[in-house]
Amino acid sequence: MIEVNNLELLKFSQTAIHGKVPEHIGNVFPLEKYACLGEFRPDGQALWVVSFYDFKRDHDCVLDIALNIGGLFSRDLFERIRRLVCHYAFVQNSLLRMTTFVRVSNKKSYRITKKWGFREEGLIKLGFGPPKPEDMHVFGLTRDECNKWI
């Protein structure tokens, strides 16, 4: 079952992507800054989480994807998450585009991001900070590019 704006899913996502939960995320889901979609595995751990943040005037948002798939990955799950993400951003929120960032060392996320239809838009030198400063790829996906999945 898909959960919306579940604090535990957001914390999993932040830890998976950034190594820790930021201080501004407390004990209540910060609706003014984030939105997230995700599911739990049967053992209670997060299966997948997509978090949206840094919304810019009905135009753009940043997207983080954290997967804890293990042996549960399937093409159907991959497609369902993609449709949910596109629907949430482009239909429910009427955004024009989404932006995401991928560490240069994260080859699996790079491939998934490209398969989802995101286009590489650049490289930010040392864009990811501690614990390990690293370059990051910048990707974008527009509403028009996502229409086939909505």
C-alpha positions in Angstrom: 0.0 0.0 0.0 1.3 3.4 -1.0 2.0 5.8 1.9 1.8 9.5 1.5 3.9 11.9 3.6 4.9 9.3 6.1 7.7 10.6 8.4 9.5 7.3 8.7 9.7 7.0 4.9 11.1 10.5 4.7 13.7 9.8 7.3 14.7 6.6 5.4 15.1 8.6 2.2 17.1 11.4 3.9 19.4 8.9 5.5 19.8 6.8 2.3 20.6 9.9 0.1 22.4 12.3 2.5 23.7 10.0 5.2 21.6 11.5 8.0 18.3 13.1 8.8 18.5 16.9 8.7 17.8 18.7 11.9 14.8 20.5 10.5 12.9 17.2 10.2 11.6 16.6 13.7 8.8 14.4 14.9 6.1 15.8 12.6 6.1 15.5 8.8 7.3 18.9 7.5 4.6 19.6 5.0 5.8 23.1 4.3 9.1 21.7 2.8 8.5 18.1 1.7 6.1 15.6 0.1 6.9 11.9 -0.2 5.4 8.7 -1.6 6.6 5.2 -0.7 5.9 1.7 0.5 7.0 -0.5 3.3 8.3 -4.1 2.9 6.5 -6.9 4.7 9.2 -6.7 7.4 8.4 -3.1 8.1 11.4 -1.5 6.4 11.0 1.0 3.6 10.8 -0.6 0.2 11.0 2.6 -1.9 10.6 6.3 -1.2 10.3 9.2 -3.5 10.6 12.6 -1.8 9.9 16.0 -3.4 11.2 19.2 -2.0 12.5 22.7 -2.9 9.3 23.5 -4.8 9.7 26.7 -6.9 6.4 28.6 -7.7 4.5 25.8 -9.5 7.5 25.4 -11.8 10.0 22.9 -10.5 10.9 20.7 -7.6 13.8 18.4 -6.6 13.2 14.7 -6.5 15.1 12.1 -4.4 14.6 8.4 -4.9 15.7 5.9 -2.3 15.3 2.1 -2.9 15.5 -0.7 -0.5 14.3 -3.3 -3.0 16.5 -6.3 -2.3 15.0 -9.3 -4.1 11.7 -7.5 -4.6 12.6 -5.5 -7.6 10.5 -5.9 -10.7 9.8 -4.1 -14.0 6.2 -3.6 -12.9 7.3 -1.9 -9.6 9.7 0.3 -11.5 7.0 1.4 -13.9 4.4 1.9 -11.2 6.8 4.2 -9.2 7.6 6.2 -12.4 3.9 6.7 -13.2 3.2 7.8 -9.6 6.1 10.3 -9.6 5.0 11.8 -13.0 1.3 12.0 -11.9 2.2 13.6 -8.6 4.5 16.2 -10.0 2.8 17.0 -13.3 -0.9 16.4 -12.7 -1.5 16.9 -9.0 1.0 19.8 -8.7 1.0 21.1 -12.2 4.8 21.5 -12.2 6.6 22.0 -15.5 9.7 20.0 -14.6 11.5 18.0 -11.9 15.2 18.1 -11.1 17.3 15.3 -9.5 20.9 14.9 -8.6 23.0 11.7 -8.6 26.4 11.1 -7.2 29.0 10.4 -9.9 29.9 7.2 -8.0 26.3 5.9 -8.0 26.2 4.0 -11.3 23.0 2.2 -10.5 21.0 5.4 -9.8 22.5 7.0 -12.9 21.1 4.2 -15.0 17.7 4.2 -13.3 17.5 8.0 -13.7 18.2 7.8 -17.4 15.7 4.9 -17.9 13.1 7.0 -16.2 13.5 9.5 -19.0 15.5 12.2 -17.2 18.0 14.1 -19.3 21.4 14.9 -18.0 21.8 18.6 -17.8 25.2 19.0 -16.3 27.7 18.3 -13.6 28.2 20.1 -10.3 31.8 19.8 -9.1 31.8 18.7 -5.4 28.0 19.2 -5.3 27.5 16.5 -2.6 29.0 17.5 0.7 30.0 15.5 3.7 30.6 12.8 4.6 32.3 12.4 1.3 32.5 15.5 -1.1 31.7 14.3 -4.5 30.7 15.6 -8.0 27.0 15.1 -8.9 25.1 14.8 -12.2 22.2 17.1 -12.6 19.1 15.7 -14.4 15.8 17.2 -15.5 12.5 15.8 -16.7 9.8 18.0 -18.1 6.0 17.5 -18.2 6.1 17.0 -22.0 8.8 14.3 -21.7 6.7 12.5 -19.1 3.3 12.6 -20.8 3.6 9.1 -22.1 3.6 7.7 -18.5 0.8 9.9 -17.1 
